[in-house]
Amino acid sequence: MDCYLVYQNYISDVARTSVIGKPSEKLSKYHNALLNGHMKAINTIAPGVNASKVFDVAMEKTIEGIPHYKRPHIGHSIGIECYSPLLSISPYCDIELQENMVINLESPYYELGFGGINIEGPILVTKNGCEDLTANLSKELHIKV
């Protein structure tokens, strides 16, 4: 599921992954790798941290579980536009995160013949770190038996 909602002209872009039946070992392993990278990125976000640093730590952690994982970015700025080109969480973006910025972290993986996995949500940069604005929405693999 990957969707966005608009509330008072502000956009939220959220994704989670579900499976019907028992997940394959590969799906569980890949989802855990994405989740580990995503959480490492969240734990890195703070004022003064470069967007490229957030990208680097997330990719390094994700690659531990998915060695061939490649992404041009793992997030973007979000607000009154869903995908503002001003800030990309990528290896080439040296913009320093600032208090009250909202960025959207996303950790998608797609493979033909296998499927797609995604963890995505908005993060508020706070004075001492960050706040995950979808912390109350589980990032674990949703399993419906």
Phi and psi restraints in degrees (value plus and minus 20) as a CYANA .aco file:
   2 ASP   PHI    -157.1  -117.1
   2 ASP   PSI      95.0   135.0
   3 CYS   PHI    -168.0  -128.0
   3 CYS   PSI     146.3   186.3
   4 TYR   PHI    -154.2  -114.2
   4 TYR   PSI     131.5   171.5
   5 LEU   PHI    -143.9  -103.9
   5 LEU   PSI     131.8   171.8
   6 VAL   PHI    -137.4   -97.4
   6 VAL   PSI     108.3   148.3
   7 TYR   PHI    -152.7  -112.7
   7 TYR   PSI      98.7   138.7
   8 GLN   PHI      27.5    67.5
   8 GLN   PSI      26.2    66.2
   9 ASN   PHI      52.2    92.2
   9 ASN   PSI     -12.6    27.4
  10 TYR   PHI    -126.0   -86.0
  10 TYR   PSI     121.6   161.6
  11 ILE   PHI    -126.2   -86.2
  11 ILE   PSI     122.6   162.6
  12 SER   PHI    -143.2  -103.2
  12 SER   PSI     113.0   153.0
  13 ASP   PHI    -141.8  -101.8
  13 ASP   PSI      93.2   133.2
  14 VAL   PHI    -151.9  -111.9
  14 VAL   PSI     120.4   160.4
  15 ALA   PHI    -159.8  -119.8
  15 ALA   PSI     124.4   164.4
  16 ARG   PHI    -163.5  -123.5
  16 ARG   PSI     145.1   185.1
  17 THR   PHI    -138.6   -98.6
  17 THR   PSI     116.0   156.0
  18 SER   PHI    -148.7  -108.7
  18 SER   PSI     137.1   177.1
  19 VAL   PHI    -161.1  -121.1
  19 VAL   PSI     123.0   163.0
  20 ILE   PHI    -118.6   -78.6
  20 ILE   PSI     103.0   143.0
  21 GLY   PHI      72.5   112.5
  21 GLY   PSI    -196.4  -156.4
  22 LYS   PHI     -91.4   -51.4
  22 LYS   PSI     108.1   148.1
  23 PRO   PHI     -90.4   -50.4
  23 PRO   PSI     127.8   167.8
  24 SER   PHI     -88.8   -48.8
  24 SER   PSI     141.5   181.5
  25 GLU   PHI     -79.8   -39.8
  25 GLU   PSI     -59.7   -19.7
  26 LYS   PHI     -83.6   -43.6
  26 LYS   PSI     -65.3   -25.3
  27 LEU   PHI     -81.4   -41.4
  27 LEU   PSI     -66.1   -26.1
  28 SER   PHI     -81.4   -41.4
  28 SER   PSI     -65.3   -25.3
  29 LYS   PHI     -83.6   -43.6
  29 LYS   PSI     -65.7   -25.7
  30 TYR   PHI     -88.5   -48.5
  30 TYR   PSI     -59.9   -19.9
  31 HIS   PHI     -82.9   -42.9
  31 HIS   PSI     -63.1   -23.1
  32 ASN   PHI     -81.5   -41.5
  32 ASN   PSI     -59.7   -19.7
  33 ALA   PHI     -82.9   -42.9
  33 ALA   PSI     -64.6   -24.6
  34 LEU   PHI     -84.0   -44.0
  34 LEU   PSI     -62.7   -22.7
  35 LEU   PHI     -83.7   -43.7
  35 LEU   PSI     -62.7   -22.7
  36 ASN   PHI     -81.8   -41.8
  36 ASN   PSI     -62.9   -22.9
  37 GLY   PHI     -85.8   -45.8
  37 GLY   PSI     -61.6   -21.6
  38 HIS   PHI     -81.5   -41.5
  38 HIS   PSI     -66.3   -26.3
  39 MET   PHI     -87.7   -47.7
  39 MET   PSI     -56.6   -16.6
  40 LYS   PHI     -82.1   -42.1
  40 LYS   PSI     -60.3   -20.3
  41 ALA   PHI     -82.4   -42.4
  41 ALA   PSI     -67.0   -27.0
  42 ILE   PHI     -78.0   -38.0
  42 ILE   PSI     -63.6   -23.6
  43 ASN   PHI     -89.0   -49.0
  43 ASN   PSI     -31.9     8.1
  44 THR   PHI    -114.0   -74.0
  44 THR   PSI     -42.8    -2.8
  45 ILE   PHI     -89.5   -49.5
  45 ILE   PSI     107.1   147.1
  46 ALA   PHI    -187.3  -147.3
  46 ALA   PSI     139.7   179.7
  47 PRO   PHI     -76.9   -36.9
  47 PRO   PSI     117.3   157.3
  48 GLY   PHI      71.3   111.3
  48 GLY   PSI     -31.8     8.2
  49 VAL   PHI    -102.2   -62.2
  49 VAL   PSI     113.4   153.4
  50 ASN   PHI     -91.3   -51.3
  50 ASN   PSI     123.6   163.6
  51 ALA   PHI     -76.3   -36.3
  51 ALA   PSI     -56.5   -16.5
  52 SER   PHI     -84.4   -44.4
  52 SER   PSI     -51.5   -11.5
  53 LYS   PHI     -86.8   -46.8
  53 LYS   PSI     -61.4   -21.4
  54 VAL   PHI     -80.9   -40.9
  54 VAL   PSI     -63.5   -23.5
  55 PHE   PHI     -80.0   -40.0
  55 PHE   PSI     -69.4   -29.4
  56 ASP   PHI     -79.7   -39.7
  56 ASP   PSI     -65.8   -25.8
  57 VAL   PHI     -89.2   -49.2
  57 VAL   PSI     -56.8   -16.8
  58 ALA   PHI     -85.4   -45.4
  58 ALA   PSI     -65.4   -25.4
  59 MET   PHI     -85.2   -45.2
  59 MET   PSI     -62.5   -22.5
  60 GLU   PHI     -78.6   -38.6
  60 GLU   PSI     -63.3   -23.3
  61 LYS   PHI     -91.6   -51.6
  61 LYS   PSI     -61.4   -21.4
  62 THR   PHI     -85.0   -45.0
  62 THR   PSI     -60.3   -20.3
  63 ILE   PHI     -83.8   -43.8
  63 ILE   PSI     -42.2    -2.2
  64 GLU   PHI     -79.5   -39.5
  64 GLU   PSI     -53.2   -13.2
  65 GLY   PHI    -122.7   -82.7
  65 GLY   PSI     -43.5    -3.5
  66 ILE   PHI    -152.1  -112.1
  66 ILE   PSI      65.0   105.0
  67 PRO   PHI     -76.9   -36.9
  67 PRO   PSI     -48.1    -8.1
  68 HIS   PHI    -114.3   -74.3
  68 HIS   PSI     -10.9    29.1
  69 TYR   PHI     -84.3   -44.3
  69 TYR   PSI     108.3   148.3
  70 LYS   PHI    -158.0  -118.0
  70 LYS   PSI     117.2   157.2
  71 ARG   PHI    -167.3  -127.3
  71 ARG   PSI     121.5   161.5
  72 PRO   PHI     -97.2   -57.2
  72 PRO   PSI     -42.5    -2.5
  73 HIS   PHI    -178.7  -138.7
  73 HIS   PSI     143.0   183.0
  74 ILE   PHI    -146.0  -106.0
  74 ILE   PSI       2.9    42.9
  75 GLY   PHI     144.8   184.8
  75 GLY   PSI     159.2   199.2
  76 HIS   PHI    -179.2  -139.2
  76 HIS   PSI     144.2   184.2
  77 SER   PHI     -92.3   -52.3
  77 SER   PSI     136.6   176.6
  78 ILE   PHI    -170.0  -130.0
  78 ILE   PSI     130.9   170.9
  79 GLY   PHI     154.6   194.6
  79 GLY   PSI    -129.6   -89.6
  80 ILE   PHI    -102.1   -62.1
  80 ILE   PSI     -30.5     9.5
  81 GLU   PHI    -140.5  -100.5
  81 GLU   PSI     125.3   165.3
  82 CYS   PHI     -92.7   -52.7
  82 CYS   PSI     -58.2   -18.2
  83 TYR   PHI    -154.9  -114.9
  83 TYR   PSI      56.2    96.2
  84 SER   PHI     -93.5   -53.5
  84 SER   PSI     111.8   151.8
  85 PRO   PHI     -95.1   -55.1
  85 PRO   PSI     -23.2    16.8
  86 LEU   PHI     -90.6   -50.6
  86 LEU   PSI     -50.7   -10.7
  87 LEU   PHI    -159.1  -119.1
  87 LEU   PSI     101.7   141.7
  88 SER   PHI    -144.2  -104.2
  88 SER   PSI     114.6   154.6
  89 ILE   PHI    -103.0   -63.0
  89 ILE   PSI      65.5   105.5
  90 SER   PHI    -158.6  -118.6
  90 SER   PSI     149.0   189.0
  91 PRO   PHI     -89.2   -49.2
  91 PRO   PSI     -32.3     7.7
  92 TYR   PHI    -125.4   -85.4
  92 TYR   PSI     -20.7    19.3
  93 CYS   PHI    -120.0   -80.0
  93 CYS   PSI      89.8   129.8
  94 ASP   PHI    -119.8   -79.8
  94 ASP   PSI       0.7    40.7
  95 ILE   PHI     -87.8   -47.8
  95 ILE   PSI     112.0   152.0
  96 GLU   PHI    -102.5   -62.5
  96 GLU   PSI     112.5   152.5
  97 LEU   PHI     -87.1   -47.1
  97 LEU   PSI     122.8   162.8
  98 GLN   PHI    -145.1  -105.1
  98 GLN   PSI     132.6   172.6
  99 GLU   PHI     -73.9   -33.9
  99 GLU   PSI     117.7   157.7
 100 ASN   PHI      59.8    99.8
 100 ASN   PSI     -20.1    19.9
 101 MET   PHI     -89.9   -49.9
 101 MET   PSI     128.5   168.5
 102 VAL   PHI    -138.9   -98.9
 102 VAL   PSI     104.5   144.5
 103 ILE   PHI    -140.6  -100.6
 103 ILE   PSI     137.1   177.1
 104 ASN   PHI    -133.7   -93.7
 104 ASN   PSI      94.1   134.1
 105 LEU   PHI    -107.8   -67.8
 105 LEU   PSI     118.2   158.2
 106 GLU   PHI    -161.6  -121.6
 106 GLU   PSI     118.5   158.5
 107 SER   PHI    -149.6  -109.6
 107 SER   PSI      52.0    92.0
 108 PRO   PHI    -107.6   -67.6
 108 PRO   PSI     133.4   173.4
 109 TYR   PHI    -161.6  -121.6
 109 TYR   PSI     109.8   149.8
 110 TYR   PHI    -150.1  -110.1
 110 TYR   PSI     116.9   156.9
 111 GLU   PHI    -164.8  -124.8
 111 GLU   PSI     102.2   142.2
 112 LEU   PHI     -77.8   -37.8
 112 LEU   PSI     115.3   155.3
 113 GLY   PHI      63.3   103.3
 113 GLY   PSI     -28.6    11.4
 114 PHE   PHI    -136.1   -96.1
 114 PHE   PSI     -76.3   -36.3
 115 GLY   PHI     119.4   159.4
 115 GLY   PSI    -181.2  -141.2
 116 GLY   PHI    -153.6  -113.6
 116 GLY   PSI     128.3   168.3
 117 ILE   PHI    -153.6  -113.6
 117 ILE   PSI     122.1   162.1
 118 ASN   PHI    -173.8  -133.8
 118 ASN   PSI     122.4   162.4
 119 ILE   PHI    -150.2  -110.2
 119 ILE   PSI     102.1   142.1
 120 GLU   PHI    -170.0  -130.0
 120 GLU   PSI     124.3   164.3
 121 GLY   PHI    -199.7  -159.7
 121 GLY   PSI     140.7   180.7
 122 PRO   PHI     -99.4   -59.4
 122 PRO   PSI     122.5   162.5
 123 ILE   PHI    -147.3  -107.3
 123 ILE   PSI     108.3   148.3
 124 LEU   PHI    -114.1   -74.1
 124 LEU   PSI     106.2   146.2
 125 VAL   PHI     -98.4   -58.4
 125 VAL   PSI     102.9   142.9
 126 THR   PHI    -128.3   -88.3
 126 THR   PSI     155.4   195.4
 127 LYS   PHI     -76.3   -36.3
 127 LYS   PSI     -59.1   -19.1
 128 ASN   PHI    -133.2   -93.2
 128 ASN   PSI      -7.8    32.2
 129 GLY   PHI     140.2   180.2
 129 GLY   PSI    -135.0   -95.0
 130 CYS   PHI    -177.9  -137.9
 130 CYS   PSI     147.2   187.2
 131 GLU   PHI    -147.7  -107.7
 131 GLU   PSI     103.6   143.6
 132 ASP   PHI     -98.4   -58.4
 132 ASP   PSI      90.4   130.4
 133 LEU   PHI     -93.1   -53.1
 133 LEU   PSI     -29.4    10.6
 134 THR   PHI    -139.2   -99.2
 134 THR   PSI      10.3    50.3
 135 ALA   PHI     -80.3   -40.3
 135 ALA   PSI     -47.0    -7.0
 136 ASN   PHI    -101.8   -61.8
 136 ASN   PSI     -21.7    18.3
 137 LEU   PHI    -128.2   -88.2
 137 LEU   PSI      90.3   130.3
 138 SER   PHI     -72.6   -32.6
 138 SER   PSI     119.3   159.3
 139 LYS   PHI    -117.1   -77.1
 139 LYS   PSI     -23.9    16.1
 140 GLU   PHI     -86.2   -46.2
 140 GLU   PSI     137.4   177.4
 141 LEU   PHI     -83.1   -43.1
 141 LEU   PSI     101.4   141.4
 142 HIS   PHI    -101.7   -61.7
 142 HIS   PSI     103.7   143.7
 143 ILE   PHI    -136.9   -96.9
 143 ILE   PSI     104.1   144.1
 144 LYS   PHI    -134.3   -94.3
 144 LYS   PSI      92.6   132.6
